[in-house]
Amino acid sequence: MVIGKWPEGRNYIARVKERNRVIKVPTHRFTPLRKAWPTIYTPIVEQCKLEVRMNLKTRCVELRPSKQCENPKAMLQKAEDFVRAFLLGFEVQDAIALLRMDDIFVDSFEIKDVKTLGGEHLGRAIGRMSGSKGKTRFTIENATRTRIVLADKHIHVMGTFQNIRVARRALSNLIRGSPAAKVYNSVRGTMSRVNESL
């Protein structure tokens, strides 16, 4: 007789993990998550038909399908992407697009992936991407129809695959030192070609 054997067999733990999702909340995003909690759990419960809770002891968001959920795997993945997008720094109104649309993705990269910078050079590169009062970032967001989060050395871009590629190329050029006006022109030219091809 084996003591402590799972009644459903060895794959029981794997099946439980497959049905439930646990998302660790970074320390610096815990307070914003608590403040925005009603706007986060409402679409998860109403649109995805999932059960969600914030575990305060482990500082995690836990998701699991309810009995009304028709497609548990897809809905769990969409809800997890939505919560992770908020934890990366996107606004709830922007992150909710991940629940509603299938062709929206989040791409993340670091400044060192483009060019190794340190000290003041790194600060200037971040300043070039942001621009005065965020003007450069907003211009790239509006031209490429994406959303961009600059989190220290990390850059997160949300949008369609083609638009993310254009925005990432523009941000990479800014990191390398290209002037903002030159980057604006190249982004507008690229987006006009993309729109013509569609």
VENTADA-V599849 format. One record per backbone hydrogen bond with DSSP energy under -1.0 kcal/mol. CO is the residue of the C=O (numbers start at 1). NH is the residue of the N-H. If there is no record, write none. Layout:
co = [CO;CO]
nh = [NH;NH]
This chain:
co = [6;9;11;12;13;14;15;16;21;23;26;27;29;30;31;32;36;37;38;41;42;43;43;44;49;51;53;55;55;59;60;61;62;63;64;71;72;73;74;75;76;77;78;79;80;81;82;83;84;85;91;92;94;95;96;96;97;105;107;109;110;111;111;118;119;120;121;122;123;124;125;126;127;130;131;132;134;135;136;137;138;139;140;141;141;147;149;151;153;154;155;156;157;158;159;160;161;162;163;164;165;166;167;168;169;170;171;172;173;179;180;181;182;183;184;185;186;187;188;189;190;191;192;193;194]
nh = [9;12;15;16;17;18;19;20;63;61;29;30;33;34;35;36;40;41;42;45;46;47;48;50;66;64;62;59;60;25;55;23;53;21;51;75;76;77;78;79;80;81;82;83;84;85;86;87;88;90;95;96;97;98;99;100;101;159;157;155;113;114;115;121;123;124;125;126;127;128;129;130;131;137;134;135;138;139;140;141;142;143;144;145;146;158;156;154;111;151;109;149;107;147;105;164;165;166;167;168;169;170;171;172;173;174;175;176;178;183;184;185;186;187;188;189;190;191;192;193;194;195;196;197;198]
